[in-house]
Amino acid sequence: MLKTTVVFDSEETKRLFLRYAIPCSMVLIRRGKVSEKTIDELKSKLMKNEKIRDDLEKIFTIAVRMLIILAKKSGKEKIDVQILHEYFWFKHVEAIEQRNTVFKDIPVQRCIVWPGVVVTDDGMVRTPIGIKKYQKDFLPDAKQGDHVVVHYGYMVEKITKKQYDKLISYYEDGNALKKFKCLVG
Amino acid sequence: MCLAIPAKVVKIEKEEVLAEVKGQKIKASTELLKPKLGDYVLVYGGFVMDIVDKKQAKKILEEA
């Protein structure tokens, strides 16, 4: 059985995890899994660069457990940035696909972590699902031409052109674009 | 993480369970957690990730 211990290799990894996880935490609040106050506190600590609590598994149970599984499969004791990327960029899509086979009616487009290019300094990003404005809270210095990933209305992190190309080809090869009825921009 | 599937365990096998939701049966590994027959579980990425009560499972189902 899982025990809540330090599962992330560093504060930096924990912070990056929160940038991916906080945007869709509204769902957890709605379900009564976690209070709005708890999420607000986490976000505030993230923005102020203060220490993040270690028991994130209590809040983001499923995501953290999936990361633990992936770390274990890679022979790693702790979750690092590479494991975060493996999850949010790839395994996450597979899980969405699985859920989509059971519940076809949920709008999964925004759940997917999309690669994109910033088109204006005020937050417009072009992704495979079109051009849309994203919150810059986690990436205040994102500029036109930057490659980024977005999740649930937020810019999450900057990526390299190489990572961007890899992600775009992953979505195209995996037919995710077609499956989720997305427009290729 | 909000994308997990709530389902009721209908069969227990060696390292996995068969769980049912909306008339569909899904397989899930019990590498992390070992639920009992009749338990409501959250399945994600092919794994049983959490065991929840019936009320919670219903709430998640109603959302979908």
gemmi code that builds the backbone of each chain (N, CA, C; Angstrom):
import gemmi

chains = {
    "A": [
        ("MET", (0.837, -1.207, 0.000), (0.000, 0.000, 0.000), (0.871, 1.256, 0.000)),
        ("LEU", (0.362, 2.284, -0.631), (1.150, 3.503, -0.745), (1.172, 4.290, 0.550)),
        ("LYS", (2.305, 4.860, 0.819), (2.439, 5.741, 1.990), (2.814, 7.123, 1.477)),
        ("THR", (2.258, 8.139, 2.104), (2.613, 9.487, 1.673), (3.973, 9.880, 2.237)),
        ("THR", (4.930, 9.938, 1.343), (6.261, 10.378, 1.748), (6.745, 11.373, 0.711)),
        ("VAL", (8.015, 11.699, 0.767), (8.554, 12.610, -0.238), (8.706, 11.813, -1.532)),
        ("VAL", (7.914, 12.147, -2.516), (7.969, 11.374, -3.751), (8.589, 12.158, -4.909)),
        ("PHE", (8.760, 13.461, -4.722), (9.377, 14.279, -5.777), (10.865, 14.474, -5.472)),
        ("ASP", (11.661, 14.538, -6.517), (13.116, 14.641, -6.296), (13.564, 16.029, -5.865)),
        ("SER", (12.728, 17.050, -6.104), (13.142, 18.407, -5.725), (11.935, 19.335, -5.631)),
        ("GLU", (12.158, 20.490, -5.036), (11.103, 21.509, -4.977), (10.721, 21.935, -6.395)),
        ("GLU", (11.737, 22.040, -7.253), (11.489, 22.458, -8.640), (10.502, 21.521, -9.344)),
        ("THR", (10.703, 20.211, -9.163), (9.812, 19.234, -9.804), (8.396, 19.364, -9.242)),
        ("LYS", (8.326, 19.561, -7.923), (7.025, 19.713, -7.270), (6.302, 20.942, -7.824)),
        ("ARG", (7.060, 22.005, -8.019), (6.467, 23.248, -8.523), (5.969, 23.058, -9.957)),
        ("LEU", (6.780, 22.361, -10.750), (6.367, 22.125, -12.135), (5.110, 21.247, -12.155)),
        ("PHE", (5.069, 20.255, -11.262), (3.880, 19.404, -11.168), (2.634, 20.258, -10.906)),
        ("LEU", (2.759, 21.191, -9.965), (1.604, 22.027, -9.619), (1.145, 22.887, -10.789)),
        ("ARG", (2.102, 23.300, -11.624), (1.716, 24.111, -12.783), (0.858, 23.294, -13.755)),
        ("TYR", (1.118, 22.011, -13.811), (0.279, 21.145, -14.642), (-1.036, 20.811, -13.934)),
        ("ALA", (-0.966, 20.626, -12.610), (-2.119, 20.081, -11.878), (-3.135, 21.125, -11.428)),
        ("ILE", (-2.665, 22.305, -11.044), (-3.597, 23.307, -10.505), (-4.680, 23.732, -11.513)),
        ("PRO", (-4.324, 23.916, -12.801), (-5.361, 24.375, -13.733), (-6.649, 23.545, -13.732)),
        ("CYS", (-6.570, 22.232, -13.567), (-7.817, 21.458, -13.601), (-8.281, 21.047, -12.204)),
        ("SER", (-7.748, 21.700, -11.168), (-8.139, 21.318, -9.805), (-9.566, 21.736, -9.463)),
        ("MET", (-10.162, 22.601, -10.309), (-11.569, 22.988, -10.109), (-12.457, 21.739, -9.976)),
        ("VAL", (-12.108, 20.739, -10.788), (-12.901, 19.502, -10.793), (-12.834, 18.827, -9.422)),
        ("LEU", (-11.635, 18.830, -8.819), (-11.471, 18.195, -7.506), (-12.228, 18.973, -6.433)),
        ("ILE", (-12.273, 20.296, -6.575), (-13.008, 21.127, -5.616), (-14.504, 20.807, -5.738)),
        ("ARG", (-14.976, 20.736, -6.977), (-16.388, 20.457, -7.222), (-16.802, 19.112, -6.649)),
        ("ARG", (-15.876, 18.161, -6.688), (-16.194, 16.820, -6.168), (-16.057, 16.708, -4.659)),
        ("GLY", (-15.576, 17.761, -4.043), (-15.411, 17.728, -2.598), (-14.159, 16.988, -2.153)),
        ("LYS", (-13.271, 16.699, -3.093), (-12.020, 15.994, -2.770), (-11.073, 16.932, -2.012)),
        ("VAL", (-11.128, 18.207, -2.370), (-10.224, 19.176, -1.773), (-10.946, 20.521, -1.689)),
        ("SER", (-10.562, 21.355, -0.701), (-11.248, 22.642, -0.570), (-10.594, 23.686, -1.469)),
        ("GLU", (-11.378, 24.712, -1.773), (-10.866, 25.798, -2.607), (-9.709, 26.493, -1.900)),
        ("LYS", (-9.827, 26.551, -0.562), (-8.794, 27.210, 0.246), (-7.442, 26.503, 0.070)),
        ("THR", (-7.494, 25.174, 0.104), (-6.250, 24.395, -0.041), (-5.577, 24.686, -1.384)),
        ("ILE", (-6.376, 24.735, -2.433), (-5.816, 25.001, -3.764), (-5.278, 26.434, -3.843)),
        ("ASP", (-6.033, 27.376, -3.270), (-5.571, 28.771, -3.266), (-4.242, 28.908, -2.536)),
        ("GLU", (-4.118, 28.178, -1.414), (-2.867, 28.227, -0.649), (-1.705, 27.678, -1.470)),
        ("LEU", (-1.968, 26.555, -2.147), (-0.928, 25.949, -2.982), (-0.490, 26.904, -4.083)),
        ("LYS", (-1.478, 27.521, -4.721), (-1.171, 28.428, -5.822), (-0.378, 29.636, -5.311)),
        ("SER", (-0.793, 30.113, -4.156), (-0.103, 31.265, -3.575), (1.359, 30.926, -3.264)),
        ("LYS", (1.584, 29.746, -2.687), (2.956, 29.323, -2.376), (3.773, 29.155, -3.648)),
        ("LEU", (3.137, 28.636, -4.659), (3.812, 28.440, -5.944), (4.239, 29.796, -6.516)),
        ("MET", (3.321, 30.757, -6.487), (3.608, 32.069, -7.062), (4.646, 32.837, -6.238)),
        ("LYS", (4.612, 32.634, -4.913), (5.554, 33.372, -4.047), (6.868, 32.635, -3.859)),
        ("ASN", (7.007, 31.496, -4.533), (8.236, 30.711, -4.430), (8.491, 30.187, -3.013)),
        ("GLU", (7.422, 29.884, -2.292), (7.565, 29.331, -0.938), (7.530, 27.808, -1.004)),
        ("LYS", (7.979, 27.174, 0.095), (8.051, 25.705, 0.092), (6.663, 25.077, -0.086)),
        ("ILE", (6.627, 24.059, -0.936), (5.370, 23.362, -1.214), (5.270, 22.125, -0.308)),
        ("ARG", (4.066, 21.869, 0.231), (3.878, 20.699, 1.105), (4.257, 19.400, 0.377)),
        ("ASP", (4.693, 18.418, 1.166), (5.159, 17.159, 0.572), (4.026, 16.182, 0.261)),
        ("ASP", (2.879, 16.369, 0.938), (1.817, 15.362, 0.788), (0.846, 15.674, -0.357)),
        ("LEU", (1.404, 16.002, -1.510), (0.543, 16.330, -2.654), (-0.312, 15.138, -3.092)),
        ("GLU", (0.127, 13.933, -2.713), (-0.634, 12.721, -3.065), (-2.034, 12.742, -2.445)),
        ("LYS", (-2.155, 13.418, -1.283), (-3.463, 13.498, -0.626), (-4.440, 14.323, -1.450)),
        ("ILE", (-3.905, 15.296, -2.175), (-4.755, 16.204, -2.953), (-4.917, 15.700, -4.389)),
        ("PHE", (-3.783, 15.468, -5.038), (-3.814, 15.023, -6.437), (-3.504, 13.524, -6.477)),
        ("THR", (-4.356, 12.755, -5.818), (-4.098, 11.336, -5.586), (-3.742, 10.566, -6.857)),
        ("ILE", (-4.591, 10.692, -7.852), (-4.422, 9.854, -9.032), (-3.200, 10.248, -9.843)),
        ("ALA", (-3.015, 11.543, -10.049), (-1.856, 11.997, -10.826), (-0.548, 11.595, -10.145)),
        ("VAL", (-0.482, 11.806, -8.826), (0.767, 11.477, -8.126), (1.008, 9.967, -8.138)),
        ("ARG", (-0.054, 9.184, -7.974), (0.130, 7.722, -8.002), (0.581, 7.248, -9.377)),
        ("MET", (0.045, 7.883, -10.424), (0.474, 7.513, -11.778), (1.960, 7.848, -11.941)),
        ("LEU", (2.364, 8.987, -11.416), (3.778, 9.391, -11.507), (4.670, 8.416, -10.733)),
        ("ILE", (4.178, 7.954, -9.590), (4.941, 6.982, -8.797), (5.120, 5.696, -9.599)),
        ("ILE", (4.048, 5.258, -10.255), (4.119, 4.041, -11.073), (5.145, 4.221, -12.198)),
        ("LEU", (5.075, 5.374, -12.877), (5.997, 5.609, -13.997), (7.447, 5.690, -13.516)),
        ("ALA", (7.651, 6.319, -12.361), (9.010, 6.421, -11.821), (9.543, 5.018, -11.512)),
        ("LYS", (8.676, 4.225, -10.881), (9.056, 2.855, -10.518), (9.424, 2.039, -11.759)),
        ("LYS", (8.618, 2.193, -12.803), (8.875, 1.460, -14.045), (10.182, 1.893, -14.697)),
        ("SER", (10.600, 3.124, -14.438), (11.870, 3.605, -14.993), (13.035, 3.323, -14.053)),
        ("GLY", (12.755, 2.609, -12.959), (13.806, 2.293, -12.001), (14.240, 3.483, -11.159)),
        ("LYS", (13.351, 4.481, -11.059), (13.687, 5.676, -10.280), (12.970, 5.643, -8.928)),
        ("GLU", (13.654, 6.164, -7.912), (13.041, 6.187, -6.583), (12.093, 7.362, -6.432)),
        ("LYS", (12.398, 8.427, -7.157), (11.577, 9.628, -7.015), (11.146, 10.179, -8.364)),
        ("ILE", (10.116, 11.012, -8.312), (9.588, 11.615, -9.533), (10.484, 12.788, -9.933)),
        ("ASP", (10.996, 12.751, -11.161), (11.778, 13.884, -11.649), (11.073, 14.522, -12.845)),
        ("VAL", (11.709, 15.537, -13.427), (11.067, 16.278, -14.524), (10.784, 15.365, -15.719)),
        ("GLN", (11.698, 14.435, -15.975), (11.508, 13.511, -17.094), (10.231, 12.674, -16.912)),
        ("ILE", (10.014, 12.226, -15.689), (8.804, 11.440, -15.396), (7.551, 12.313, -15.545)),
        ("LEU", (7.652, 13.562, -15.091), (6.519, 14.488, -15.258), (6.143, 14.619, -16.727)),
        ("HIS", (7.173, 14.778, -17.568), (6.913, 14.924, -19.002), (6.329, 13.642, -19.593)),
        ("GLU", (6.883, 12.505, -19.179), (6.366, 11.233, -19.690), (4.869, 11.125, -19.384)),
        ("TYR", (4.518, 11.580, -18.183), (3.115, 11.498, -17.804), (2.252, 12.529, -18.529)),
        ("PHE", (2.530, 13.790, -18.289), (1.622, 14.821, -18.799), (1.629, 14.935, -20.324)),
        ("TRP", (2.737, 14.573, -20.955), (2.792, 14.708, -22.412), (2.277, 13.464, -23.130)),
        ("PHE", (2.413, 12.295, -22.506), (2.067, 11.074, -23.233), (1.039, 10.183, -22.530)),
        ("LYS", (1.358, 9.697, -21.328), (0.452, 8.757, -20.643), (-0.902, 9.390, -20.353)),
        ("HIS", (-0.887, 10.668, -20.062), (-2.087, 11.424, -19.766), (-3.080, 11.329, -20.934)),
        ("VAL", (-2.553, 11.412, -22.155), (-3.406, 11.325, -23.348), (-4.033, 9.929, -23.442)),
        ("GLU", (-3.213, 8.911, -23.123), (-3.737, 7.530, -23.174), (-4.878, 7.349, -22.174)),
        ("ALA", (-4.713, 7.941, -20.996), (-5.758, 7.821, -19.974), (-7.023, 8.544, -20.435)),
        ("ILE", (-6.831, 9.687, -21.100), (-7.979, 10.436, -21.617), (-8.698, 9.594, -22.672)),
        ("GLU", (-7.904, 8.941, -23.515), (-8.496, 8.087, -24.550), (-9.316, 6.968, -23.917)),
        ("GLN", (-8.759, 6.378, -22.840), (-9.471, 5.282, -22.174), (-10.795, 5.775, -21.585)),
        ("ARG", (-10.721, 6.927, -20.941), (-11.938, 7.479, -20.354), (-12.952, 7.816, -21.454)),
        ("ASN", (-12.416, 8.305, -22.563), (-13.266, 8.697, -23.676), (-14.040, 7.519, -24.274)),
        ("THR", (-13.504, 6.312, -24.091), (-14.224, 5.151, -24.607), (-15.423, 4.803, -23.721)),
        ("VAL", (-15.374, 5.220, -22.460), (-16.494, 4.961, -21.550), (-17.475, 6.130, -21.528)),
        ("PHE", (-16.930, 7.343, -21.390), (-17.773, 8.543, -21.382), (-17.444, 9.375, -22.609)),
        ("LYS", (-18.277, 9.269, -23.602), (-17.943, 9.974, -24.845), (-18.362, 11.434, -24.828)),
        ("ASP", (-19.126, 11.788, -23.781), (-19.715, 13.120, -23.818), (-18.908, 14.224, -23.130)),
        ("ILE", (-17.769, 13.875, -22.556), (-17.063, 14.960, -21.871), (-16.120, 15.689, -22.830)),
        ("PRO", (-16.006, 16.994, -22.664), (-15.135, 17.763, -23.554), (-13.674, 17.592, -23.138)),
        ("VAL", (-12.985, 16.698, -23.835), (-11.628, 16.360, -23.387), (-10.537, 17.250, -23.988)),
        ("GLN", (-10.920, 18.074, -24.978), (-9.907, 18.902, -25.638), (-9.069, 19.719, -24.662)),
        ("ARG", (-9.753, 20.324, -23.690), (-9.002, 21.190, -22.779), (-8.230, 20.397, -21.725)),
        ("CYS", (-8.572, 19.108, -21.572), (-7.852, 18.268, -20.607), (-6.471, 17.883, -21.130)),
        ("ILE", (-6.351, 17.897, -22.452), (-5.089, 17.470, -23.054), (-4.032, 18.564, -22.905)),
        ("VAL", (-2.808, 18.125, -22.654), (-1.677, 19.056, -22.615), (-1.242, 19.258, -24.070)),
        ("TRP", (-1.459, 20.454, -24.593), (-1.143, 20.722, -26.001), (0.168, 21.487, -26.165)),
        ("PRO", (0.931, 21.149, -27.213), (2.082, 21.982, -27.545), (1.580, 23.196, -28.328)),
        ("GLY", (2.235, 24.332, -28.151), (1.785, 25.516, -28.872), (2.899, 26.524, -29.086)),
        ("VAL", (2.566, 27.538, -29.890), (3.504, 28.644, -30.116), (2.798, 29.923, -29.690)),
        ("VAL", (3.489, 30.727, -28.880), (2.912, 31.987, -28.422), (2.844, 32.948, -29.610)),
        ("VAL", (1.654, 33.483, -29.870), (1.538, 34.396, -31.018), (1.458, 35.872, -30.615)),
        ("THR", (1.039, 36.146, -29.390), (1.107, 37.538, -28.918), (1.612, 37.539, -27.477)),
        ("ASP", (2.235, 38.654, -27.080), (2.794, 38.730, -25.726), (1.714, 38.729, -24.644)),
        ("ASP", (0.464, 39.017, -25.015), (-0.578, 39.031, -23.980), (-1.239, 37.663, -23.772)),
        ("GLY", (-0.707, 36.627, -24.401), (-1.153, 35.283, -24.040), (-1.888, 34.476, -25.091)),
        ("MET", (-1.918, 34.958, -26.335), (-2.550, 34.141, -27.373), (-1.566, 33.059, -27.805)),
        ("VAL", (-2.058, 31.813, -27.858), (-1.190, 30.685, -28.222), (-1.854, 29.875, -29.333)),
        ("ARG", (-1.055, 29.515, -30.330), (-1.575, 28.650, -31.394), (-1.233, 27.202, -31.070)),
        ("THR", (-2.252, 26.370, -30.910), (-2.050, 24.945, -30.642), (-2.808, 24.169, -31.732)),
        ("PRO", (-2.703, 22.858, -31.739), (-3.452, 22.101, -32.750), (-4.966, 22.307, -32.683)),
        ("ILE", (-5.477, 22.869, -31.585), (-6.936, 23.093, -31.530), (-7.307, 24.556, -31.818)),
        ("GLY", (-6.357, 25.309, -32.325), (-6.674, 26.677, -32.728), (-5.919, 27.729, -31.928)),
        ("ILE", (-6.290, 28.996, -32.132), (-5.630, 30.083, -31.400), (-6.560, 30.545, -30.291)),
        ("LYS", (-6.006, 30.580, -29.077), (-6.828, 30.882, -27.920), (-5.973, 31.595, -26.895)),
        ("LYS", (-6.629, 32.371, -26.026), (-5.872, 33.065, -24.988), (-5.690, 32.143, -23.778)),
        ("TYR", (-4.484, 32.137, -23.238), (-4.162, 31.317, -22.056), (-3.632, 32.204, -20.942)),
        ("GLN", (-3.913, 31.780, -19.700), (-3.418, 32.490, -18.521), (-1.901, 32.412, -18.476)),
        ("LYS", (-1.277, 33.557, -18.173), (0.190, 33.589, -18.117), (0.731, 33.538, -16.686)),
        ("ASP", (-0.136, 33.253, -15.725), (0.270, 33.260, -14.304), (1.589, 32.521, -14.058)),
        ("PHE", (1.720, 31.338, -14.665), (2.903, 30.512, -14.400), (4.054, 30.843, -15.338)),
        ("LEU", (3.781, 31.616, -16.348), (4.800, 31.911, -17.365), (4.698, 33.386, -17.779)),
        ("PRO", (4.877, 34.279, -16.784), (4.621, 35.696, -17.070), (5.513, 36.288, -18.165)),
        ("ASP", (6.688, 35.683, -18.376), (7.586, 36.278, -19.380), (7.500, 35.591, -20.744)),
        ("ALA", (6.460, 34.800, -20.975), (6.314, 34.139, -22.278), (6.134, 35.198, -23.374)),
        ("LYS", (6.911, 35.036, -24.438), (6.874, 36.033, -25.516), (6.531, 35.397, -26.846)),
        ("GLN", (6.101, 36.253, -27.762), (5.770, 35.845, -29.119), (6.895, 34.981, -29.689)),
        ("GLY", (6.522, 33.835, -30.234), (7.518, 32.942, -30.840), (7.989, 31.835, -29.908)),
        ("ASP", (7.723, 31.968, -28.597), (8.128, 30.914, -27.654), (7.312, 29.639, -27.891)),
        ("HIS", (7.979, 28.504, -27.700), (7.246, 27.238, -27.725), (6.852, 26.906, -26.289)),
        ("VAL", (5.596, 26.551, -26.107), (5.087, 26.287, -24.752), (4.175, 25.056, -24.773)),
        ("VAL", (3.845, 24.565, -23.576), (2.729, 23.627, -23.499), (1.640, 24.302, -22.683)),
        ("VAL", (0.386, 23.993, -23.038), (-0.754, 24.580, -22.336), (-1.614, 23.456, -21.766)),
        ("HIS", (-2.301, 23.773, -20.660), (-3.192, 22.792, -20.042), (-4.344, 23.528, -19.379)),
        ("TYR", (-5.530, 23.181, -19.769), (-6.742, 23.700, -19.132), (-6.739, 25.230, -18.980)),
        ("GLY", (-6.422, 25.909, -20.072), (-6.502, 27.374, -20.042), (-5.271, 28.088, -19.531)),
        ("TYR", (-4.254, 27.337, -19.149), (-3.026, 27.940, -18.624), (-1.812, 27.592, -19.486)),
        ("MET", (-0.862, 28.536, -19.608), (0.449, 28.185, -20.148), (1.198, 27.523, -18.990)),
        ("VAL", (1.806, 26.371, -19.260), (2.438, 25.631, -18.170), (3.951, 25.816, -18.127)),
        ("GLU", (4.605, 25.556, -19.246), (6.060, 25.733, -19.276), (6.541, 25.951, -20.694)),
        ("LYS", (7.731, 26.546, -20.789), (8.349, 26.715, -22.100), (9.010, 25.402, -22.483)),
        ("ILE", (8.988, 25.084, -23.755), (9.659, 23.880, -24.240), (10.561, 24.272, -25.410)),
        ("THR", (11.464, 23.374, -25.785), (12.342, 23.673, -26.917), (11.596, 23.350, -28.215)),
        ("LYS", (12.136, 23.840, -29.321), (11.546, 23.562, -30.636), (11.534, 22.047, -30.873)),
        ("LYS", (12.615, 21.387, -30.416), (12.733, 19.938, -30.595), (11.613, 19.200, -29.838)),
        ("GLN", (11.387, 19.642, -28.590), (10.315, 19.029, -27.788), (8.951, 19.308, -28.427)),
        ("TYR", (8.805, 20.519, -28.943), (7.553, 20.910, -29.598), (7.282, 19.989, -30.794)),
        ("ASP", (8.312, 19.803, -31.637), (8.145, 18.957, -32.829), (7.791, 17.524, -32.437)),
        ("LYS", (8.429, 17.049, -31.365), (8.179, 15.681, -30.904), (6.713, 15.532, -30.459)),
        ("LEU", (6.248, 16.532, -29.737), (4.865, 16.480, -29.251), (3.864, 16.563, -30.402)),
        ("ILE", (4.133, 17.456, -31.342), (3.225, 17.595, -32.487), (3.156, 16.270, -33.256)),
        ("SER", (4.327, 15.648, -33.475), (4.299, 14.406, -34.248), (3.648, 13.281, -33.441)),
        ("TYR", (3.781, 13.333, -32.119), (3.103, 12.332, -31.274), (1.586, 12.421, -31.456)),
        ("TYR", (1.077, 13.619, -31.418), (-0.367, 13.775, -31.563), (-0.828, 13.352, -32.952)),
        ("GLU", (-0.003, 13.668, -33.959), (-0.394, 13.304, -35.322), (-0.300, 11.783, -35.532)),
        ("ASP", (0.802, 11.187, -35.085), (0.957, 9.737, -35.236), (-0.122, 8.985, -34.471)),
        ("GLY", (-0.438, 9.487, -33.290), (-1.407, 8.796, -32.432), (-2.845, 9.067, -32.845)),
        ("ASN", (-2.994, 9.888, -33.892), (-4.331, 10.227, -34.361), (-5.177, 10.967, -33.328)),
        ("ALA", (-4.511, 11.498, -32.312), (-5.260, 12.206, -31.268), (-6.028, 13.379, -31.864)),
        ("LEU", (-5.402, 14.013, -32.833), (-6.049, 15.180, -33.432), (-7.376, 14.781, -34.064)),
        ("LYS", (-7.361, 13.642, -34.743), (-8.565, 13.172, -35.403), (-9.598, 12.721, -34.369)),
        ("LYS", (-9.099, 11.937, -33.388), (-9.989, 11.379, -32.370), (-10.761, 12.456, -31.630)),
        ("PHE", (-10.061, 13.524, -31.310), (-10.705, 14.565, -30.516), (-11.274, 15.666, -31.403)),
        ("LYS", (-11.447, 15.366, -32.675), (-12.055, 16.300, -33.625), (-11.401, 17.677, -33.555)),
        ("CYS", (-10.088, 17.655, -33.635), (-9.387, 18.917, -33.509), (-9.021, 19.481, -34.868)),
        ("LEU", (-8.922, 20.797, -34.908), (-8.514, 21.455, -36.144), (-6.997, 21.588, -36.126)),
        ("VAL", (-6.380, 21.243, -37.213), (-4.935, 21.410, -37.273), (-4.637, 22.827, -37.745)),
        ("GLY", (-4.014, 23.600, -36.892), (-3.759, 25.016, -37.210), (-2.412, 25.242, -37.843)),
    ],
    "B": [
        ("MET", (-6.075, 13.952, -13.945), (-6.437, 13.250, -12.716), (-7.935, 13.243, -12.500)),
        ("CYS", (-8.577, 14.268, -13.107), (-10.021, 14.305, -12.960), (-10.667, 13.345, -13.949)),
        ("LEU", (-9.825, 12.657, -14.719), (-10.340, 11.830, -15.799), (-10.473, 10.358, -15.427)),
        ("ALA", (-10.294, 10.027, -14.158), (-10.389, 8.631, -13.750), (-11.824, 8.123, -13.919)),
        ("ILE", (-11.928, 6.827, -14.137), (-13.241, 6.222, -14.349), (-13.714, 5.536, -13.072)),
        ("PRO", (-14.858, 5.941, -12.518), (-15.375, 5.245, -11.349), (-16.078, 3.959, -11.806)),
        ("ALA", (-15.785, 2.850, -11.171), (-16.392, 1.586, -11.594), (-16.487, 0.640, -10.403)),
        ("LYS", (-17.416, -0.323, -10.512), (-17.635, -1.270, -9.414), (-16.913, -2.580, -9.726)),
        ("VAL", (-16.174, -3.056, -8.759), (-15.417, -4.292, -8.963), (-16.378, -5.477, -9.030)),
        ("VAL", (-16.348, -6.200, -10.162), (-17.258, -7.343, -10.317), (-16.517, -8.678, -10.355)),
        ("LYS", (-15.205, -8.621, -10.551), (-14.452, -9.863, -10.566), (-13.015, -9.593, -10.144)),
        ("ILE", (-12.504, -10.509, -9.333), (-11.117, -10.333, -8.886), (-10.259, -11.427, -9.474)),
        ("GLU", (-9.180, -11.040, -10.129), (-8.241, -12.020, -10.652), (-6.907, -11.846, -9.946)),
        ("LYS", (-5.914, -12.563, -10.428), (-4.641, -12.591, -9.712), (-4.024, -11.194, -9.487)),
        ("GLU", (-3.765, -10.511, -10.600), (-3.145, -9.195, -10.444), (-3.976, -8.067, -11.020)),
        ("GLU", (-5.232, -8.392, -11.291), (-6.101, -7.348, -11.817), (-7.551, -7.605, -11.421)),
        ("VAL", (-8.364, -6.580, -11.641), (-9.795, -6.755, -11.389), (-10.560, -6.387, -12.648)),
        ("LEU", (-11.799, -6.848, -12.680), (-12.711, -6.455, -13.736), (-13.716, -5.542, -13.047)),
        ("ALA", (-13.850, -4.332, -13.551), (-14.770, -3.390, -12.923), (-15.781, -2.928, -13.958)),
        ("GLU", (-16.998, -2.675, -13.500), (-18.069, -2.363, -14.432), (-18.595, -0.955, -14.236)),
        ("VAL", (-18.795, -0.283, -15.365), (-19.410, 1.039, -15.320), (-20.235, 1.225, -16.590)),
        ("LYS", (-21.434, 1.704, -16.416), (-22.330, 1.945, -17.553), (-22.402, 0.754, -18.501)),
        ("GLY", (-22.463, -0.430, -17.936), (-22.582, -1.634, -18.746), (-21.290, -2.072, -19.426)),
        ("GLN", (-20.231, -1.330, -19.212), (-18.955, -1.717, -19.816), (-18.030, -2.282, -18.750)),
        ("LYS", (-17.267, -3.306, -19.145), (-16.324, -3.886, -18.189), (-14.917, -3.443, -18.550)),
        ("ILE", (-14.194, -2.966, -17.541), (-12.812, -2.573, -17.791), (-11.875, -3.320, -16.855)),
        ("LYS", (-10.699, -3.640, -17.405), (-9.684, -4.332, -16.621), (-8.778, -3.308, -15.970)),
        ("ALA", (-8.358, -3.587, -14.742), (-7.429, -2.664, -14.094), (-6.462, -3.432, -13.217)),
        ("SER", (-5.212, -3.051, -13.295), (-4.161, -3.692, -12.500), (-4.301, -3.330, -11.027)),
        ("THR", (-4.014, -4.314, -10.171), (-4.091, -4.072, -8.721), (-2.698, -3.979, -8.114)),
        ("GLU", (-1.769, -3.476, -8.927), (-0.390, -3.323, -8.463), (-0.289, -2.386, -7.251)),
        ("LEU", (-1.104, -1.327, -7.258), (-1.043, -0.349, -6.167), (-1.998, -0.661, -5.031)),
        ("LEU", (-3.236, -0.969, -5.379), (-4.277, -1.183, -4.379), (-5.026, -2.465, -4.676)),
        ("LYS", (-5.450, -3.149, -3.608), (-6.193, -4.400, -3.791), (-7.626, -4.226, -3.288)),
        ("PRO", (-8.531, -3.865, -4.173), (-9.927, -3.696, -3.753), (-10.629, -5.037, -3.571)),
        ("LYS", (-11.776, -4.968, -2.877), (-12.576, -6.188, -2.673), (-13.740, -6.186, -3.666)),
        ("LEU", (-14.346, -7.345, -3.794), (-15.507, -7.480, -4.673), (-16.597, -6.500, -4.215)),
        ("GLY", (-17.150, -5.735, -5.154), (-18.211, -4.794, -4.804), (-17.714, -3.395, -4.460)),
        ("ASP", (-16.409, -3.255, -4.288), (-15.842, -1.926, -4.006), (-15.990, -1.022, -5.229)),
        ("TYR", (-16.094, 0.270, -4.960), (-16.048, 1.243, -6.053), (-14.619, 1.753, -6.152)),
        ("VAL", (-14.094, 1.708, -7.366), (-12.693, 2.107, -7.553), (-12.596, 3.193, -8.626)),
        ("LEU", (-11.480, 3.900, -8.601), (-11.188, 4.842, -9.679), (-10.107, 4.218, -10.543)),
        ("VAL", (-10.438, 4.001, -11.802), (-9.490, 3.383, -12.726), (-8.893, 4.474, -13.602)),
        ("TYR", (-7.587, 4.429, -13.708), (-6.906, 5.447, -14.512), (-5.654, 4.850, -15.115)),
        ("GLY", (-5.526, 4.980, -16.423), (-4.331, 4.471, -17.100), (-4.131, 2.978, -16.901)),
        ("GLY", (-5.244, 2.256, -16.701), (-5.141, 0.812, -16.550), (-4.860, 0.338, -15.129)),
        ("PHE", (-4.863, 1.253, -14.172), (-4.591, 0.889, -12.777), (-5.756, 1.267, -11.863)),
        ("VAL", (-5.941, 0.472, -10.807), (-6.835, 0.894, -9.731), (-6.049, 1.922, -8.933)),
        ("MET", (-6.511, 3.160, -8.963), (-5.754, 4.248, -8.335), (-6.304, 4.643, -6.977)),
        ("ASP", (-7.593, 4.341, -6.744), (-8.188, 4.746, -5.481), (-9.439, 3.908, -5.257)),
        ("ILE", (-9.776, 3.742, -3.970), (-11.026, 3.075, -3.622), (-11.907, 4.156, -2.996)),
        ("VAL", (-13.114, 4.314, -3.522), (-13.975, 5.393, -3.037), (-15.299, 4.808, -2.540)),
        ("ASP", (-16.117, 5.633, -1.848), (-17.412, 5.091, -1.442), (-18.425, 5.272, -2.585)),
        ("LYS", (-19.549, 4.624, -2.445), (-20.549, 4.586, -3.508), (-21.021, 6.001, -3.861)),
        ("LYS", (-21.172, 6.808, -2.811), (-21.650, 8.180, -2.994), (-20.702, 8.981, -3.888)),
        ("GLN", (-19.424, 8.844, -3.593), (-18.415, 9.563, -4.379), (-18.401, 9.092, -5.835)),
        ("ALA", (-18.469, 7.768, -5.985), (-18.448, 7.202, -7.330), (-19.641, 7.707, -8.140)),
        ("LYS", (-20.795, 7.789, -7.487), (-22.004, 8.247, -8.157), (-21.878, 9.711, -8.571)),
        ("LYS", (-21.296, 10.480, -7.679), (-21.116, 11.910, -7.939), (-20.262, 12.119, -9.196)),
        ("ILE", (-19.190, 11.346, -9.285), (-18.296, 11.472, -10.439), (-19.018, 11.031, -11.711)),
        ("LEU", (-19.826, 9.985, -11.583), (-20.562, 9.485, -12.743), (-21.594, 10.493, -13.249)),
        ("GLU", (-22.215, 11.176, -12.301), (-23.252, 12.140, -12.680), (-22.668, 13.315, -13.445)),
        ("GLU", (-21.404, 13.606, -13.146), (-20.713, 14.710, -13.820), (-20.532, 14.420, -15.298)),
        ("ALA", (-20.266, 13.144, -15.561), (-19.856, 12.790, -16.920), (-21.023, 12.859, -17.903)),
    ],
}
model = gemmi.Model(1)
for chain_id, residues in chains.items():
    chain = gemmi.Chain(chain_id)
    for i, (resn, *xyz) in enumerate(residues, 1):
        res = gemmi.Residue()
        res.name, res.seqid = resn, gemmi.SeqId(i, " ")
        for name, pos in zip(("N", "CA", "C"), xyz):
            atom = gemmi.Atom()
            atom.name, atom.element = name, gemmi.Element(name[0])
            atom.pos, atom.b_iso = gemmi.Position(*pos), 0.0
            res.add_atom(atom)
        chain.add_residue(res)
    model.add_chain(chain)
structure = gemmi.Structure()
structure.add_model(model)
structure.setup_entities()
